Amino acid sequence: MVREVNSVERKVSVTGVASDQNCAKITLMGIPNDVSVLCAVFSALAAEGVNVDMIVQAGTDREVTDLTFTVTREEERAALGGIISGLAGSESWEIACDET
């Protein structure tokens, strides 16, 4: 769809993009949509001394949700270990990790 560009859109433009090659993206899929679970995830990461850079939670009205966050590549193993040990018994969800 083509439309006329107004003056505000002409003034606001992207001037650059930053990229960090030292990130690992971790996604927890199918976790309960409950604040206590999110608290347990980030408490487990904090216990391992993992610094979380960015957090994205899929908005949903279902009982389960997906949670994605990034950490440095150096902290990826500690993050995964902390999540697995901190949330033991949560076999209904999956973990995906992607070094971006």
Secondary structure in CASP SS format (residue, H / E / C, confidence):
PFRMAT SS
TARGET T0000
AUTHOR 0000-0000-0000
METHOD secondary structure of the structure
MODEL  1
M C 1.00
V C 1.00
R C 1.00
E C 1.00
V C 1.00
N C 1.00
S H 1.00
V H 1.00
E H 1.00
R H 1.00
K H 1.00
V C 1.00
S C 1.00
V C 1.00
T C 1.00
G C 1.00
V C 1.00
A C 1.00
S C 1.00
D C 1.00
Q C 1.00
N C 1.00
C E 1.00
A E 1.00
K E 1.00
I E 1.00
T E 1.00
L E 1.00
M E 1.00
G E 1.00
I E 1.00
P E 1.00
N C 1.00
D C 1.00
V H 1.00
S H 1.00
V H 1.00
L H 1.00
C H 1.00
A H 1.00
V H 1.00
F H 1.00
S H 1.00
A H 1.00
L H 1.00
A H 1.00
A H 1.00
E C 1.00
G C 1.00
V C 1.00
N C 1.00
V C 1.00
D C 1.00
M E 1.00
I E 1.00
V E 1.00
Q E 1.00
A C 1.00
G C 1.00
T C 1.00
D C 1.00
R C 1.00
E C 1.00
V E 1.00
T E 1.00
D E 1.00
L E 1.00
T E 1.00
F E 1.00
T E 1.00
V E 1.00
T E 1.00
R H 1.00
E H 1.00
E H 1.00
E H 1.00
R H 1.00
A H 1.00
A H 1.00
L H 1.00
G H 1.00
G H 1.00
I H 1.00
I H 1.00
S H 1.00
G H 1.00
L C 1.00
A C 1.00
G C 1.00
S C 1.00
E C 1.00
S C 1.00
W C 1.00
E E 1.00
I E 1.00
A E 1.00
C E 1.00
D E 1.00
E E 1.00
T C 1.00
END
